[in-house]
Amino acid sequence: MALPSISWFFLFAFALNGLIAISILLFKNKTFRLANSLLAINLIGISLSAITVSLLESRLILQVPHYYRLPSPIIYAMFPAAYLYVKLILEDRPYLKRWEYLHFLPALLHLIEMTPFYLSNTETKIMDINHALSRSIEMFAHSEGQLPAFVHNIIRGVLALTYSLAMWRLISRAKLNHSFVTKYSATVIRWLKIFTVINALMGVALIVFLSIVSIPAELRAVVIIIVLSTALIIPNLYLFLRPEILYGMPQPILKDTSSSLVSSDIVIETKTEIPPFIYQYKNQVQQYLIESRRYLNSDFSLEDLARATSIPKHHLQLLIYKVEGMKFSEFINDFRIQHLKEQIENGGIRHKTLEGLAAESGFSSKATFIRSVKKLTGRTPKDYFNHSKSAV
């Protein structure tokens, strides 16, 4: 068996390094988890493509026949994942809408198509691999599914170019969006442009150099090495040198104030200026809380508020912690106390115990109710509410 050439060896090494970088991306930062996962899908697709090409060109694929075509559905998923990653970053939202998951339908259909081949025995796969390796470019033809040879490469290439064009349009529009004007916007835009070009190059390689049989094998090999190496090296450099870029939109630095606090009770330790649009959320949040009275639910959380108002969670954190100068629990408890005060003044609540008042206003316990009233008003509940009633 011939040893792999030095170029394929380095491509394989870059791919393994890419998988390490992806692990850092997924597990080190949890602020923008879904966007990180979408980016990881794209980078995994690139890394597995490089590993596949290295194993095929070096003939080492015969040692791991069950890996043959295994990454193929991920390559279908990597381009919509790239588009959705850019979309989440530019629209600054932490979730996908339900219909957006339909972008992964081609990958799911391809997985179903390839399942019979994946379940075939080792001898069948080795026979298919030997047949493909004996005919040069046929190793990339991907004729194991239901479609004719090379059609899968053309489809994936078209997907790559289509999504890259859509990504470029999103980036162009984002420059005109005032809500994206932050300290880091130029750096983020630069990264997203490079990321888009990388995916477009992958599309060109799939359509031209992995589908046209008349291209000389030597030229094809050089182009594939250049494209895959570029697609691996640049994101890795960004990840290690500028990790804040690959972790989504630059977020405020968040830190727990104490181990006893819930996850939403955190303070922001950053001197980054608050973007002007953060202040515009105040009326929207207040109106929603007053109209919905969701604060009367004792388990109402910052995540619930973000979902209900469609305001990114980290924007709400800036509004509440920096603009209002409160923790989330204090912010919500203030609405609860004002609600209870209005109810007592209007005679809506009579002859109730402290436990009853706490439950009526959304506090989880009597102790929390007493502590919150004292902290926000400087008085005990009895003194505060009696004084409010007598002042009417």
N, C-alpha and C positions, 0 to 999 in steps of 0.2 A: 504493500500500500504506500503510495507517495505521500511524503510529508507536505503539510500545507506551506505555501509560499509565505514569505515574511510579511507581505502586505495583508493577506487574509488573517494571519496571526494577530497583527496589530488591530485589525478591524474587530476581531473577536474580543480582544482585550478592551477596546473602547466600549464594546457592548456590555461586557461584564461590569465595567466601571459605571456605565449608565444605569444599570440595575441597582448599584449601590447608591447612586445619587437619588434614584427614585424612592428608595427606602427612606432616605433622609427627608425627602419632600413629603412623604405620606405620614411619617411618624413624629417629626420634630415640631412642626407648627400645626396647630389645630384651630387657628382663627378663621380660615377660609377653607374649611375641610372639603366641601364639594368641588370647588374650583381646583384645589390641589389634586383631588382624585381624577378629575377630567384631564388635567395636564399629565398626570401619571399614566393614564391610559394611552395618551398619544406617545409619550416617551417610551413606554413599554413596547408599543408597536414598533417604534424605530429600533430599539435595542434587539427585540426578537427577530426583526427583519435582518439585522446585521449578523446575528448569530446563525440564522438560517442560511444566508448567503455564504458565510464562512464555512459552515459544515458541508454545504453542497459543493463548493469549489474545491475544498480540501478532501472530499470523499469521506470525511469522518462521519457523515450522516449515516453510513452503513453500520456504525457502532451504536447509534441511538435511533433506530428506525421509527420508534413510536413518537419521536419529536417531529417527524416529517409531516408537514402541512398543519401541525398543531397550532401555530400562532396565526393561521390564516384568518379566523373570525376577528381576532384582535386588530388585524390590519384594516378590516372593514370598519371597525369601531373607532380607530384612532383619529380619523379625519372629522367625523361629526363631534367627537370629544374635543378636538382642538377648537372647532367653531363655538361650541357651547362654553368652553373655558373662556375664550375671548369675550363672549357675550356676557357672562357673569361678571367678569372683571370690569368691563366698560359700563355695564348697567348697575354695578355695585350691589348685587343681590346674592344672598347665600343659598339660594334654592333654585331648582328647575320647575317650570310649570309642567303639568302632567303631559300635555301634548308634546313637549320638547323631547320626551323620552322616545318618541317615535323615530327620531333621528337614528336610533340604534337598531331599527327594524331590519335593515339589510344584513347587519352583523348576526342577528338572531336567525334569520332565514338561512344564512350561509352555514351557521353552526348546525342547524337541522340537516342541511344538505350534506354536510361532511360527516355526520355522525356514523353512517354505515362504514365509511373508510376508517374512522378512528377506532371502531370496534373490530376491525379485521385483524387477523393474526399476524405475527411477526413475519412469517414466510411470505405472505401476500405483500406486505409493505416493502420488504427487501427486494422482491421481484419488481415491484413498481419503481423503486428507487434505481435499481440497476438499469431498467429500461430508460428512465429519464436521463441518467448520467451518461448513457451511451450515445446520446444525441445532442450534446452541447446545450443549446438554449432550451431544449425540451425540459430540462430540469426546472425551468421557471414557468413552464407552460400551464401548470396547474389544471390538468385535465381529469383529475380524480373525481370531481363532482359531477353534476348533471349538465354543466355548460361545456361548450367546445373549448379547445385549448386556447389559452391567452385571453379569453373573454373576461375572466376574473381580474386580470391585471388591467385591462382596459376600463372595466367598471370602476375599480378602485382608483385608477388614475383620474377618471372623470370626476369622481367624488372628491378627490383631493383638490383638483383645480377649482371645482365649483365652490367648495367650502372655503378655499383660500380667497377666492374673489369676494365671497360674502364677508369673510373676516376683514378684508381690506376696506370694504364699504363701512363696516361697523367702526373701524378705527378712524376713518376719514370723518364720519359724523360725530365721533366722540370729541374731536378737537373743538367743535362748535358748541358742546354741551357745557354749560356753566357749572353743573354739579360735578364735573370731572376735573375741574381746575384745582389741583392740590400742589403741594410742594414737590411731589414726586411724579407729576403727570408726564413730563417730558421723558423721564427715564422709563416709565411704564410703557408709554407709546412706542418708544424705540424698541423695547423688548418685544412687544406684540407684533411690530412690523417684521422684525427678524424672524420671529416664530412663524409668521404667515408665509414668508418667503421660503423657509425650510420645508413647510408642508407643500407648497407649490412645486418645489424642486423634486420632492418625492413623487408628486403626481406626474411630472414630466418623465422621470425615470421609469415609472410603471408603464406609461403609455408607449414611450419611444424605445427605451433600451431593454425593456423586459417583455416587449410584445412584437417588435419588428425583427423577423428572423434574418433579414439580409445584413444587419449590422455586424461587422467583424467582431469576433469573440474578444480580441484584445482590447478594442475600443470599449466594448460593453463592460468588461471587467474594470477598466480604469474609471469609467464614469460612475459605476456602482460604488466603487471604493470611495471616490471623492464625495459623492452625494451622501452616502451613509456616514462617512467619517465627519463631514460637516454637520449633519443632523445630530450626531452624537456629541461632538466636541463643544459646539457653541452652547447648547443648554447646560451642559456640565459646568462650563466656565461660569455661566451666569449663576448657577446654583451655588457654587462654592465661593465665588467672588462677590456676588450681589444677591444673597439669599432672600432679601426682602422683595425682590422682583418676582421670583417664582412662587412666593407664598401668597400671591394675590395682591390686591391693592394694599399699599402700605397702611398698616393699622396703628392706632394708638398703642402704647406699651401698657399692658394691663397687668395688675398685680393684686393678689388677694390681700386684704387688709388684716385678716386673721383666719386661722384655720377653722374657726367656728362659724364663719359667715357662709351663706349660700353662694352659689356660683355667680349670681347676678350682683352680689354686694362686693364690688371691686372698685378700686379707685384708679384713676389714670395718672401715671407718673410720666408726663411728657410735656415739653415746652413748645410742642408744635402748635402753631396758631390755629384757632378754630375757624374753619371755612365759613363764610357768611351764610351759606345755604342751611347750615345746621340750625341757625336761629329761626328759620322759616318753618321748622317742624313744630315749634312750640304750640302754636294755635291748633294745628292739626291733631296733636296728641291730646291736648286738653279737651277739645271738642269731642274726640272719640270717647275718652274716658267719661265725660259728663253724660253723653248720650247713651252709651252702652252700659255704664255702671259695672263694667267687668271687674273693677277693683273690689267689688263686694264678694268676689270669689277668693277664698283664702289661698288658693294655689295659683293665682294669677301671676305670671312670670314675665320677665323681660322678653323672652322668646315669644310668648303669646302676644305681647304688645307689638313686637316687630312683625309678626305674621299678619295681625289684624290691620295694621296701618300701612303695610308694605314699605316700611322704613327699615333700612339695614340696621342690624343690631348694634354695630359699632357706631353708627350715627346717633342712635338713641343713647348709647353710653356717653358720647360727647355732650349731648344735650342735657342729660340728667346729672352726670357727675361733674362736668365742667361748667356748663351754663347755669344750671340750677343749684349746683353745689351740694347735691345730696346723693346718697346711695339709693338704689332702686326701691328698696323696702321703705325708706323714709319718704320718697316721692309718692309712692302709692298710699302709704299710711296717712299722708297729709290729706289726700282725697277722701279717705275713709272717715277721718275725724271731721272734716268739713261736712260730709254727708250726714254724719250722726248729729252734728251740731244743728244742722237745718231741720232734721227730723224732730229733735227735741224742742226746738223753738216753735215748730209748727204743731206741736202736740201730737205728733205721729207715734211717739214712743213714750209710754207711761209705765211706771212701777216695774221696771225691769232691773234685774241684777246686773252686776258688772259682767258676769258670764254671758248674760243675754245681750247686753250692749255690744260685747266683743263679737259674738256670733252674728248679730244683726249688721255689723259694719264690715265684716270680712276678715277680722283678726282670727288667727289660728288658735289663740288661747287668751285667758284672762290676763296672765302675766305679760304676754306680748302687748296686749291692749294698754295696760297700765304703764308699761315702760315706754311705749310709743307716745302716749299722750304727754307724759312727763318730759320726754326728750324734745317734742315739737312745741309744747306750750309752756313748759316750766311749772306746771301745776299738776295736781292729781286729777283724775277724771271727775271726781265729785266736785272739787272746787271749780274746775274749768267749765263744766257744763252747767252747774248751778249759776255761775257768774254770767254765762252767756244767756241763760234763760231770764235772769233778773234784769239784764240790760235791755231786753226787748221792750 
